Amino acid sequence: MADSDPKPPHRAGPWPPATLPDAKAMPPSTWAKKTGFKPKFSGEANASDSGQISLQPKPKEPDTNVDLEAGRARATTTANGVAHRDKVPPLPPPKDQVEKKRRDSEGVPKSSVSSTNGQAPPPPPPPPPGRRAPSHEDIVDDDGFVSRHSHMKYELRDSPGLVPIGVYGIQHYVSILGSLILVPLVMVPAMGGSREDTSAVVSTVLFVSGMTTLLHSNFGSRLPLIQGSSFVYLAPALAIINSSEFQGLNENKFKHIMKELQGAIIIGSAFQAFLGYTGLMSLLVRLINPVVVSPTIAAVGLSFYSYGFPLVGTCLEIGAVQILVVIVFSLYLRKISVFGHRIFLIYAVPLGLAITWAVAFLLTEAGVYNYNGCDINIPASNMISEHCRKHVSKMKQCRVDTSYALEASPWFRFPYPLQWGTPVFHWKMALVMCVVSLISSVDSVGSYHASSLLVASRPPTPGVLSRGIGLEGLSSVLAGLWGTGTGATTLTENVHTIAVTKMGSRRAIQLGACFLIVLSLVGKVGGFIASIPEVMVAGLLCFMWAMLTALGLSNLRYSEAGSSRNIIIIGLSLFFSLSIPAYFQQYGISPNSNSSVPSYFQPYIVASHGPFRTQYGGLNYFLNTTFSLHMVVAFLVAVILDNTVPGSKQERGVYVWSETEVARREPAVANDYELPLRVGRIFRWVKWVGL
């Protein structure tokens, strides 16, 4: 950036003005001190500069295109290598206001470009002799010194000490607790499992999450991302659970369905590992951009609208309170800080759960849900009194003393592979999980890119990305062997948690994973979590799925969200992701048909009545189930339109990954992503899965 002569300009003459002599640029430090201007650079907010490793910016020639009214040169911006003139920027705000806004930020640095048109900020002035040129992520102070990622407390390779690392690691897992435990609380009851089965599955999920997080942070992408039971796997798992062949099962229904899920997950995860370790993901990632990732992830959250509030309505006074408390904590009280921590924002889910659970306990003990002559332990079909049959649902949903999982759980329980029996393999269910593993990979691509811009020196190379996807496949194979009911993949909520807690240390995540493994061995912990009433689970899920939808749409900040091209693609993807599955789910169902499946699980029995009715039953099952999944339809529509409709890289917000050769020459990138213990040297010849 070059500035015009600081002397007051002469009065404007005839228009257009004559060519002015070249203005001599002032030293950056003097000019910055006089105007209060603080150039900031971040690789997060714009699409054209999403993390490319670039050479030092060359000093620009003085700009002769002077705005005579403003008395300074017009700013020149570059986007994707194309220079163009911008309107004259307004005077910068006072320094104290800039600092206040930075302190009030919630993880996304104010140094990022706020507009969504994907344009890059003006290049910085040349650095003084002896100082390196600032990169696109750096924040430059008044004197020209560089401070990288000043919005983060701890970055990727920071290790401030055992105690701080332990505290922040546990905080990270507690803040993301809802994503870790809520999936088995939905699946196991749908499989016909008891509260004791739920307790065992929760302990297994915690154990596998800690184990796979350690593997991924050491031998995967090496980013501080927690692995766990993702919501991506929930809808296809429910579709398999509600298959017609399992409806007549009574004896050992839970274990039988779990073994079917294990077989499908193992095959689908092996396909994901194949995509990663063969380098095919490096090719597929060229088709995956923010306009594809956004509707795909958003459709995952939107797909459960039929489950959320209908179940909350079974005990509205408890479920509605659960939702309202979490909303108040996460929105209205989000800026309240206690000892430097925004506890209401970070711990909105666990705090909301604790408060609502306490309220429900008080109502239960006060006898609000006691009805004369009614026993909660008697099945509704055996109740003689019409009065009791009328209130049995409210007693089961609102009371907190109906579960005996905590008392029945042992103090020590070690999850082990094949604890439910030998997995059962059916190709039709395995093919469904193969498609789901591809959607999971798309989700992880967005998480890798967003988290790397927050905590790492540069985004990963395509080889590192493929390595991360490959290890996620192996992690999901382990989840299938242990029997979690879902795969183990990167949780989308990681990015929000890192941004809010400002903690991106890899060591903290690893120490927290060790704590999670130890916690999973305490059987009472799983029993306590399994005791959460279903209506509270549904209330928390309403908030979590809404957050997941918003996190998916937030990927549009890397593209030009105001572009008519992108608006139409996103709109079509989201609409058809709801409408096409609705067609498959409603096809062939008569309005008066009676089903033993609850109404909120009705959309997942589509395999038995979908429009595909060929002579091959397995093919019918695969096609009807696949096209009833909202995220699959959103992905297909978005990836086809985004890669066939013309649009510039800036408009599409194409992800820019680090170049392999340049990354190897830069020590910071090598330290961020190289495998530990010199393991990377053994596989250096495998260029598509490393630096």
KEVEX-216450 format. One record per residue (C-alpha): x, y, z; residue in one letter. Coordinates in steps of 0.5 Angstrom, whole numbers, plus 500, padded with zeros to 3 digits. Example, Ala and Ser with C-alpha at 12.3 -4.5 7.8 and 13.67 -1.06 7.14 Angstrom:
<sites>
SITE    u    v    w  r
SITE  525  491  516  A
SITE  527  498  514  S
</sites>
This chain:
<sites>
SITE    u    v    w  r
SITE  500  500  500  M
SITE  503  507  498  A
SITE  500  513  501  D
SITE  500  520  497  S
SITE  504  526  500  D
SITE  502  528  507  P
SITE  502  536  505  K
SITE  495  538  504  P
SITE  493  537  497  P
SITE  492  543  492  H
SITE  484  545  490  R
SITE  482  541  485  A
SITE  482  544  478  G
SITE  478  542  472  P
SITE  475  535  472  W
SITE  478  530  470  P
SITE  485  532  473  P
SITE  491  532  470  A
SITE  496  527  471  T
SITE  500  528  478  L
SITE  507  527  479  P
SITE  508  521  483  D
SITE  507  522  490  A
SITE  513  519  495  K
SITE  511  514  500  A
SITE  512  516  507  M
SITE  515  511  512  P
SITE  510  506  515  P
SITE  511  507  522  S
SITE  510  515  521  T
SITE  504  514  517  W
SITE  501  509  522  A
SITE  502  513  528  K
SITE  499  519  525  K
SITE  493  516  522  T
SITE  492  511  528  G
SITE  492  506  522  F
SITE  493  498  524  K
SITE  493  493  518  P
SITE  491  487  520  K
SITE  492  480  516  F
SITE  488  474  517  S
SITE  487  468  513  G
SITE  481  466  515  E
SITE  476  470  512  A
SITE  477  471  505  N
SITE  476  466  500  A
SITE  482  468  495  S
SITE  487  467  501  D
SITE  485  461  505  S
SITE  492  459  507  G
SITE  496  459  501  Q
SITE  504  459  502  I
SITE  506  465  498  S
SITE  513  469  498  L
SITE  514  475  501  Q
SITE  510  481  498  P
SITE  514  486  493  K
SITE  514  493  495  P
SITE  509  497  491  K
SITE  510  503  486  E
SITE  507  509  489  P
SITE  499  509  486  D
SITE  498  515  482  T
SITE  490  514  482  N
SITE  489  520  487  V
SITE  482  522  490  D
SITE  483  529  490  L
SITE  477  530  495  E
SITE  479  525  500  A
SITE  486  527  500  G
SITE  489  520  499  R
SITE  490  515  494  A
SITE  485  510  492  R
SITE  486  503  495  A
SITE  488  497  491  T
SITE  486  490  493  T
SITE  488  484  489  T
SITE  484  477  489  A
SITE  486  471  486  N
SITE  492  475  483  G
SITE  487  480  479  V
SITE  488  487  482  A
SITE  482  492  482  H
SITE  480  499  485  R
SITE  476  499  491  D
SITE  472  505  494  K
SITE  476  510  498  V
SITE  476  507  505  P
SITE  473  511  511  P
SITE  478  513  516  L
SITE  480  508  521  P
SITE  477  508  528  P
SITE  480  510  534  P
SITE  486  505  537  K
SITE  482  504  543  D
SITE  476  502  539  Q
SITE  480  497  535  V
SITE  483  494  542  E
SITE  476  493  545  K
SITE  473  490  539  K
SITE  479  485  539  R
SITE  477  484  546  R
SITE  470  482  545  D
SITE  471  478  539  S
SITE  469  470  540  E
SITE  474  467  537  G
SITE  474  469  530  V
SITE  479  475  530  P
SITE  477  482  528  K
SITE  483  482  523  S
SITE  479  478  518  S
SITE  476  481  513  V
SITE  469  482  515  S
SITE  466  482  508  S
SITE  463  476  505  T
SITE  465  478  497  N
SITE  472  474  498  G
SITE  476  480  497  Q
SITE  483  480  500  A
SITE  486  486  504  P
SITE  491  491  501  P
SITE  498  488  501  P
SITE  502  491  507  P
SITE  508  496  506  P
SITE  515  493  506  P
SITE  518  491  512  P
SITE  524  495  515  P
SITE  530  492  514  P
SITE  532  486  519  G
SITE  525  484  520  R
SITE  521  479  516  R
SITE  515  481  511  A
SITE  508  479  515  P
SITE  504  473  512  S
SITE  497  473  511  H
SITE  495  471  518  E
SITE  500  476  521  D
SITE  497  482  525  I
SITE  502  488  525  V
SITE  503  493  530  D
SITE  504  500  530  D
SITE  512  499  530  D
SITE  512  494  524  G
SITE  513  488  529  F
SITE  509  481  527  V
SITE  505  477  532  S
SITE  501  471  529  R
SITE  495  469  532  H
SITE  494  474  537  S
SITE  487  472  538  H
SITE  489  465  541  M
SITE  491  463  548  K
SITE  495  457  546  Y
SITE  497  455  539  E
SITE  498  448  536  L
SITE  505  447  538  R
SITE  504  451  545  D
SITE  506  447  551  S
SITE  505  452  557  P
SITE  506  447  563  G
SITE  502  440  565  L
SITE  497  444  570  V
SITE  494  449  564  P
SITE  495  444  559  I
SITE  490  439  563  G
SITE  485  444  565  V
SITE  484  447  558  Y
SITE  484  440  555  G
SITE  479  438  560  I
SITE  475  444  559  Q
SITE  475  443  551  H
SITE  472  436  552  Y
SITE  467  438  557  V
SITE  465  444  553  S
SITE  463  439  547  I
SITE  460  434  552  L
SITE  453  434  548  G
SITE  456  432  541  S
SITE  460  426  545  L
SITE  454  423  549  I
SITE  448  424  546  L
SITE  448  420  540  V
SITE  448  413  544  P
SITE  442  416  548  L
SITE  438  416  542  V
SITE  440  410  538  M
SITE  440  405  544  V
SITE  433  406  546  P
SITE  431  406  539  A
SITE  435  399  538  M
SITE  431  396  544  G
SITE  436  397  549  G
SITE  435  398  556  S
SITE  438  403  560  R
SITE  444  398  562  E
SITE  446  397  555  D
SITE  446  405  554  T
SITE  451  406  560  S
SITE  455  400  557  A
SITE  455  404  550  V
SITE  456  411  553  V
SITE  462  408  556  S
SITE  465  405  550  T
SITE  464  411  546  V
SITE  468  415  551  L
SITE  473  410  551  F
SITE  474  410  543  V
SITE  473  417  543  S
SITE  479  418  547  G
SITE  483  413  543  M
SITE  482  415  536  T
SITE  483  422  538  T
SITE  490  420  541  L
SITE  491  417  534  L
SITE  489  422  530  H
SITE  493  428  533  S
SITE  499  424  533  N
SITE  498  420  526  F
SITE  493  423  522  G
SITE  492  431  521  S
SITE  495  433  527  R
SITE  490  438  528  L
SITE  487  439  535  P
SITE  480  436  533  L
SITE  476  431  538  I
SITE  474  424  534  Q
SITE  467  422  536  G
SITE  460  419  534  S
SITE  458  424  529  S
SITE  451  426  528  F
SITE  453  424  520  V
SITE  452  417  522  Y
SITE  446  418  526  L
SITE  441  418  521  A
SITE  443  412  517  P
SITE  444  408  523  A
SITE  437  410  525  L
SITE  435  407  518  A
SITE  438  401  519  I
SITE  435  400  526  I
SITE  428  401  523  N
SITE  429  396  517  S
SITE  423  391  516  S
SITE  427  385  518  E
SITE  428  388  525  F
SITE  421  390  527  Q
SITE  419  383  529  G
SITE  425  381  534  L
SITE  424  381  541  N
SITE  429  377  544  E
SITE  436  380  544  N
SITE  434  385  539  K
SITE  439  390  541  F
SITE  445  386  540  K
SITE  443  383  534  H
SITE  442  390  531  I
SITE  448  392  534  M
SITE  452  387  530  K
SITE  449  389  524  E
SITE  451  396  525  L
SITE  458  394  527  Q
SITE  459  390  520  G
SITE  456  396  516  A
SITE  461  401  519  I
SITE  467  396  519  I
SITE  466  396  511  I
SITE  464  403  510  G
SITE  470  405  514  S
SITE  475  401  510  A
SITE  472  404  504  F
SITE  474  411  507  Q
SITE  481  409  509  A
SITE  482  407  502  F
SITE  480  414  500  L
SITE  485  417  504  G
SITE  491  412  504  Y
SITE  491  411  496  T
SITE  491  419  495  G
SITE  484  419  492  L
SITE  482  424  497  M
SITE  487  429  494  S
SITE  483  428  487  L
SITE  476  429  490  L
SITE  478  435  495  V
SITE  478  439  488  R
SITE  471  438  488  L
SITE  470  440  495  I
SITE  469  447  496  N
SITE  465  452  501  P
SITE  459  452  497  V
SITE  459  444  497  V
SITE  461  443  505  V
SITE  456  449  507  S
SITE  449  445  505  P
SITE  452  438  506  T
SITE  453  440  514  I
SITE  447  444  514  A
SITE  443  438  512  A
SITE  445  434  517  V
SITE  442  438  523  G
SITE  436  440  519  L
SITE  434  432  518  S
SITE  432  431  525  F
SITE  427  436  525  Y
SITE  422  431  526  S
SITE  425  428  532  Y
SITE  427  434  536  G
SITE  421  438  539  F
SITE  416  433  538  P
SITE  419  429  543  L
SITE  420  435  547  V
SITE  413  436  547  G
SITE  412  430  551  T
SITE  414  434  557  C
SITE  414  441  555  L
SITE  415  444  562  E
SITE  422  440  562  I
SITE  424  440  555  G
SITE  422  448  554  A
SITE  426  450  560  V
SITE  432  446  558  Q
SITE  432  449  551  I
SITE  431  456  554  L
SITE  436  455  559  V
SITE  441  453  554  V
SITE  439  459  549  I
SITE  440  464  555  V
SITE  447  462  557  F
SITE  450  461  550  S
SITE  447  468  547  L
SITE  444  473  553  Y
SITE  450  471  558  L
SITE  455  469  553  R
SITE  460  475  555  K
SITE  460  475  562  I
SITE  467  473  564  S
SITE  469  469  571  V
SITE  476  469  572  F
SITE  478  470  565  G
SITE  473  465  562  H
SITE  466  466  559  R
SITE  463  460  563  I
SITE  456  461  560  F
SITE  458  461  553  L
SITE  463  455  554  I
SITE  459  451  558  Y
SITE  452  452  556  A
SITE  450  445  555  V
SITE  453  442  561  P
SITE  450  448  565  L
SITE  444  448  562  G
SITE  443  440  563  L
SITE  445  441  570  A
SITE  440  446  572  I
SITE  434  443  568  T
SITE  435  436  571  W
SITE  435  439  578  A
SITE  429  443  577  V
SITE  426  436  574  A
SITE  428  433  581  F
SITE  425  438  585  L
SITE  418  437  581  L
SITE  419  429  582  T
SITE  420  430  589  E
SITE  414  435  590  A
SITE  409  430  587  G
SITE  407  434  581  V
SITE  408  427  577  Y
SITE  404  423  582  N
SITE  397  420  580  Y
SITE  393  416  585  N
SITE  393  409  584  G
SITE  398  409  578  C
SITE  405  405  578  D
SITE  410  407  573  I
SITE  413  400  573  N
SITE  406  397  570  I
SITE  406  397  562  P
SITE  401  402  559  A
SITE  397  396  556  S
SITE  396  392  563  N
SITE  393  399  566  M
SITE  386  398  567  I
SITE  384  405  569  S
SITE  383  410  564  E
SITE  386  415  568  H
SITE  393  412  569  C
SITE  393  410  561  R
SITE  392  418  560  K
SITE  398  420  564  H
SITE  403  414  563  V
SITE  407  418  558  S
SITE  408  424  562  K
SITE  410  420  568  M
SITE  415  416  564  K
SITE  418  423  560  Q
SITE  418  428  566  C
SITE  420  424  572  R
SITE  427  423  574  V
SITE  427  417  578  D
SITE  425  412  573  T
SITE  432  410  571  S
SITE  436  405  575  Y
SITE  442  405  570  A
SITE  446  408  575  L
SITE  445  403  581  E
SITE  446  397  576  A
SITE  452  400  573  S
SITE  459  397  576  P
SITE  464  401  578  W
SITE  469  399  573  F
SITE  468  396  566  R
SITE  473  396  561  F
SITE  470  396  554  P
SITE  473  391  549  Y
SITE  473  389  542  P
SITE  467  385  540  L
SITE  463  385  546  Q
SITE  457  385  543  W
SITE  459  379  539  G
SITE  461  377  532  T
SITE  459  383  527  P
SITE  454  381  521  V
SITE  456  383  514  F
SITE  450  385  509  H
SITE  452  388  503  W
SITE  446  393  502  K
SITE  447  396  509  M
SITE  455  396  508  A
SITE  454  400  501  L
SITE  450  405  505  V
SITE  455  406  510  M
SITE  460  407  504  C
SITE  456  413  502  V
SITE  456  416  509  V
SITE  463  415  510  S
SITE  464  420  504  L
SITE  459  425  507  I
SITE  463  424  513  S
SITE  470  426  509  S
SITE  467  432  506  V
SITE  465  434  513  D
SITE  472  433  516  S
SITE  475  437  510  V
SITE  471  443  512  G
SITE  473  442  519  S
SITE  481  441  517  Y
SITE  481  448  513  H
SITE  477  452  519  A
SITE  481  449  525  S
SITE  488  450  521  S
SITE  487  457  520  L
SITE  485  458  527  L
SITE  491  454  530  V
SITE  496  452  525  A
SITE  502  456  521  S
SITE  498  454  515  R
SITE  493  450  512  P
SITE  495  443  511  P
SITE  497  440  504  T
SITE  493  435  500  P
SITE  497  429  503  G
SITE  496  431  510  V
SITE  489  432  509  L
SITE  489  425  505  S
SITE  493  422  511  R
SITE  487  425  516  G
SITE  482  422  512  I
SITE  485  415  512  G
SITE  486  415  519  L
SITE  479  417  520  E
SITE  477  411  516  G
SITE  482  406  521  L
SITE  479  410  527  S
SITE  472  408  525  S
SITE  474  401  524  V
SITE  476  401  531  L
SITE  469  404  533  A
SITE  466  398  529  G
SITE  470  393  532  L
SITE  469  396  539  W
SITE  461  397  538  G
SITE  459  404  539  T
SITE  454  404  533  G
SITE  457  409  529  T
SITE  464  411  526  G
SITE  469  415  530  A
SITE  470  422  526  T
SITE  472  429  527  T
SITE  466  433  530  L
SITE  464  439  527  T
SITE  463  442  533  E
SITE  471  442  534  N
SITE  471  449  530  V
SITE  466  453  535  H
SITE  470  450  541  T
SITE  477  452  539  I
SITE  474  459  537  A
SITE  470  460  543  V
SITE  476  457  548  T
SITE  481  460  544  K
SITE  485  454  546  M
SITE  488  450  540  G
SITE  494  446  543  S
SITE  495  439  541  R
SITE  498  437  548  R
SITE  492  439  551  A
SITE  487  435  547  I
SITE  492  429  548  Q
SITE  492  430  555  L
SITE  484  431  555  G
SITE  484  424  551  A
SITE  487  421  556  C
SITE  483  423  562  F
SITE  477  421  557  L
SITE  480  414  557  I
SITE  480  414  564  V
SITE  473  416  565  L
SITE  470  411  561  S
SITE  473  405  565  L
SITE  469  408  571  V
SITE  462  404  570  G
SITE  458  409  574  K
SITE  460  415  569  V
SITE  456  411  564  G
SITE  450  410  568  G
SITE  450  417  570  F
SITE  449  419  563  I
SITE  445  414  561  A
SITE  440  416  567  S
SITE  439  423  563  I
SITE  431  423  561  P
SITE  429  423  554  E
SITE  426  429  554  V
SITE  432  433  556  M
SITE  436  429  551  V
SITE  431  432  546  A
SITE  432  439  548  G
SITE  439  439  548  L
SITE  439  436  541  L
SITE  435  441  539  C
SITE  440  446  540  F
SITE  446  442  538  M
SITE  443  440  531  W
SITE  441  448  530  A
SITE  448  449  532  M
SITE  451  444  527  L
SITE  446  447  521  T
SITE  449  454  523  A
SITE  456  452  523  L
SITE  455  448  516  G
SITE  453  455  513  L
SITE  458  459  516  S
SITE  463  456  511  N
SITE  460  461  506  L
SITE  464  466  509  R
SITE  470  463  505  Y
SITE  466  465  499  S
SITE  462  470  496  E
SITE  456  469  500  A
SITE  452  475  496  G
SITE  453  472  489  S
SITE  447  470  486  S
SITE  450  464  483  R
SITE  452  461  490  N
SITE  445  464  493  I
SITE  442  459  488  I
SITE  446  453  489  I
SITE  445  454  496  I
SITE  438  455  496  G
SITE  437  449  491  L
SITE  441  444  495  S
SITE  438  446  502  L
SITE  431  445  499  F
SITE  432  439  495  F
SITE  435  436  501  S
SITE  429  437  505  L
SITE  424  435  499  S
SITE  427  429  496  I
SITE  428  425  502  P
SITE  420  427  504  A
SITE  418  424  497  Y
SITE  422  418  499  F
SITE  419  417  506  Q
SITE  412  419  504  Q
SITE  412  414  498  Y
SITE  407  408  499  G
SITE  405  410  506  I
SITE  397  410  507  S
SITE  395  416  512  P
SITE  391  411  516  N
SITE  397  406  517  S
SITE  398  403  524  N
SITE  406  402  525  S
SITE  409  400  532  S
SITE  415  405  530  V
SITE  414  412  534  P
SITE  412  418  529  S
SITE  419  421  530  Y
SITE  422  415  527  F
SITE  417  414  521  Q
SITE  422  417  516  P
SITE  427  412  517  Y
SITE  423  406  515  I
SITE  423  408  508  V
SITE  427  402  506  A
SITE  421  398  506  S
SITE  416  402  502  H
SITE  420  407  497  G
SITE  419  408  490  P
SITE  425  404  488  F
SITE  422  397  487  R
SITE  426  393  482  T
SITE  427  385  483  Q
SITE  433  386  487  Y
SITE  431  387  494  G
SITE  438  389  496  G
SITE  439  394  491  L
SITE  432  397  493  N
SITE  434  398  500  Y
SITE  440  401  498  F
SITE  437  406  493  L
SITE  431  408  498  N
SITE  435  409  504  T
SITE  441  413  501  T
SITE  436  418  497  F
SITE  432  419  504  S
SITE  438  421  507  L
SITE  438  429  507  H
SITE  445  430  507  M
SITE  447  425  501  V
SITE  442  429  497  V
SITE  445  436  499  A
SITE  452  434  497  F
SITE  450  431  490  L
SITE  446  437  488  V
SITE  451  442  491  A
SITE  457  438  488  V
SITE  454  438  481  I
SITE  452  445  481  L
SITE  458  448  484  D
SITE  463  444  479  N
SITE  459  445  473  T
SITE  456  452  473  V
SITE  461  457  471  P
SITE  464  462  477  G
SITE  471  465  479  S
SITE  475  462  484  K
SITE  474  468  488  Q
SITE  467  467  488  E
SITE  466  460  489  R
SITE  471  461  495  G
SITE  476  455  493  V
SITE  480  452  498  Y
SITE  487  453  498  V
SITE  491  448  501  W
SITE  499  449  502  S
SITE  503  446  497  E
SITE  507  440  498  T
SITE  514  443  496  E
SITE  514  449  499  V
SITE  511  446  506  A
SITE  517  442  506  R
SITE  522  448  506  R
SITE  518  452  511  E
SITE  520  449  518  P
SITE  513  452  521  A
SITE  509  448  517  V
SITE  513  441  518  A
SITE  513  442  525  N
SITE  506  443  525  D
SITE  504  437  520  Y
SITE  510  432  520  E
SITE  509  425  524  L
SITE  512  424  530  P
SITE  518  419  532  L
SITE  521  420  525  R
SITE  515  416  522  V
SITE  514  420  517  G
SITE  521  419  514  R
SITE  519  411  513  I
SITE  513  414  509  F
SITE  516  419  505  R
SITE  516  416  499  W
SITE  508  416  499  V
SITE  507  423  497  K
SITE  500  423  497  W
SITE  499  422  505  V
SITE  504  427  508  G
SITE  508  433  507  L
</sites>
